[in-house]
């Protein structure tokens, strides 16, 4: 499986791509092409084009959760397919895979809308939706985890804004839609995360259960370690130290101090737009 970083907060040195506070990966394996998240804007399309990669023949579009830095690229992606139709370019619309709650309107008092700009009904006009809160195998080796059980108390975090119920009541948003992908490589699991609001340790534990494999080859994506509490940082470090993954590619929503701490117990590697990794 080849993983290409299309969007991250950073770019690799001497690689002239665009970056933003967001995330988007392209996964390619045995003829299956999966776009994991779309970032905040259209730069995932620009970066893919600069790399010579087409996104007109995707099999799946997977959303890690509903926040703007992972879903607001949906609009330019829809435009891409619309314009391909106008120009009679060969294309196929991917199946959109996500948690059933991913398209809830998510808001904060300070900013307003921070969630998806599209409803499931509107998106169903462009993609075939496959919404699942349980694990869903996209191929023999690649699985969408669905809702992540939250077992570790040190990973309990405060709500991020709120969602509104049918009566307009504001419900604190604990982001139950946050999920991940897992690839079963020969040497162990590759865990692919968006933001890890559900906890990187919770995600890893569930990935091992779903795949029936305790070996972790790599964890790549956002770890949601942004000025974490001492308890959360300590618990995460202790878990990963015991886990001893082959390597870790922490990016996006992982701050510098957290990366420094992770590097003390993990083989931490750099991430940026343009990075390509192959797993066997």
C-alpha angles and dihedrals in degrees: 000000000000119000119196122191107225097168132021136138088262140041127216117258114269091011108112103213134125126261135193137165093280143078139240130160132184115214122195123185133155094336094316117118119194128183109206109201126334104232122226103296141008097288092104086066093046093048092047090051091050088052092050093248123140121211094190094094103051120148096197139018109200124191118204093201140328105270122125096247089061104034111030090086087071091089096058089043090056089048089052092057093042092052091045087057092049091051092043092238117161110260142144127209113237127230108255111225122191145126113287091245096051095102097052114127104257118195144173126204092237101045108019117213115031097155137078118319091211135070121222089248092056094044091049086068088065106027138027103247122221106181116182137167090192129066114288122193111220092182138350090280106027124073134182106218102209118200113006118226109233107222106149113082092202089064095056107118138183120269118272104225119304146278124219125234125219091277094052096255115150111239118192107248112233088173100238087174092070109117144145146216127245127202119200105221123179092254096045144290126329108206114203116195137182106200104329094225085157089058129271091240092049089050093049093047092051093045090056091050095047094047097038092229127113095193115101116195098178143349113206129179140042117341096190092231102146109152089327121195117266089249093054094045092048093047092048093048093048092048094049092044090057092041092053097196119200089247141331129228101192112181146139105036097024115105127218097256091051091050090052091053092046090051089061092066104019139053092251115196132193122259131196142140109295095035113137122190127184122206124193 
